[in-house]
Amino acid sequence: MVEHGQNVFLSREIKDVKKYIDEHFPNAINIRFLAELVFVSSTKLKKDFRKAYGKTLYEYLIHKRMAMAKSLLRESGADISTIAARCGYKTHTAFTVAFKKHCNMLPKEYRLSAKQETTHN
């Protein structure tokens, strides 16, 4: 991976943290736990992760959750509360706020938009 013209070496620790997030993003995850998991300081982990992937750990976690939410909204008939829980949000409200911030629309608007695109294609 290249950032700012420099080669960024992806350490085993950074790869392991990304893999952990990829596999456990619906669960509560905190940076201190991730740092302890790979035996590095929280500061070093945050710095190295951002350098390697161009996103903070939190941004990456939200990205994973929103990708899952979009997929569930498009492809399932599950209600918003169920989707919120499956994506790692404790409440429907917290999910809706995060989704609106990330996608610039409410989950129900996204679902409707996705259905309309499907019927027009």
N, C-alpha and C positions, 0 to 999 in steps of 0.2 A: 504494500500500500504506500502511496506517495502523497505527502502533504507538504506544501510550501517548498517544493523542489528538493526535499530531503527524503531519503529512504527511511521508513519507520519500521524498525524491527518489532514484529509482533511476538512478544514473549509468551511463554507457556502460561504465565499467570493471567495475562490479558485475554488470551484465547479461552482459558478456563472460565474466566468471569463472564465473557460473552456467551459461552455455551451454557453456563448456569442460568443466566438471564433468559436465554432462548428457551430453555426447558422449564423454567419456573416463574415466568413473568406474571401468571395470574396470582401468585402468592405474594405476601408482604416481603419485600426485599429492602434491606438497608445497606448502606455503603460500608459501615463498620463490619457487618457480617461478611460481606464479600471480601473485604480486605483480610479478615481473619481466615477466611476459607483458603486464600492463596498465600498467606504469610507475608503480606506487605502492608505498609502503612496506608491509611485511608487517603492521605494527601498524594502519595505516589500513585496509588491506583487511579484516583480521579484524573490526575495529570496525564498518566500514560494511556488511559482509555481514551481520553479526548484526543490526544495526539494521534493515536492509532486509527480511530474511527470517525473523527471529526464531529463527535457529539459527546455531551456529558453522559454519564451513566444514567442519570434521570431521564434525559431526552431519549436515550436509546430504549429504556424501559417503557416510556410512554409511547414511543413509536411502535414497539411490539404489541402493546395493548390495543392501540388504535387500529393496527392492521388486522388483528383478530376481530375487533368490534366491527369493522367495515365488512369483513368477510361474513360474519354472523348476521349482520343486518341485511346483506344482499341475499344470502343463501339459506337462511333459516326463517322460520316463522316465530321464533322465540320472542317472548316479550322483552322489553328494554331492561327490566330488573334482572331477568335471567342472564341476559347478555352482559350486563354490568358485573354481575357476580363472576361469570366465567372469564371475564377480562381482568379481574383483580380489584374491583371496586366494591367497597363495603355498602355503598348506598347508590340508589338510582340517581339521586341528585348529584353526588360527587362525579359519577360517570358522565352525566349529561353536561355538567360544567366543563369537565376535561375534554369531552368530545367537541363541544362547541368551540372551545379555545383552539383545539388542534385542527378541526375541519371546517370551521366557520359556518357550521349549521348544526341544528339539533339532530340527534340520532333518528328521530321519526322523519325528519325532512330528508336525511340521507337515504333512508330506506325507500321513501316515496320516489325520490330522484332516481335511485338505482332501478326500481321497478319500471319507471317510465322509460329509461334508457333501454331496458330489456325488451319492452314492447315495441319500441321504435326501430329496433335492429333486426 
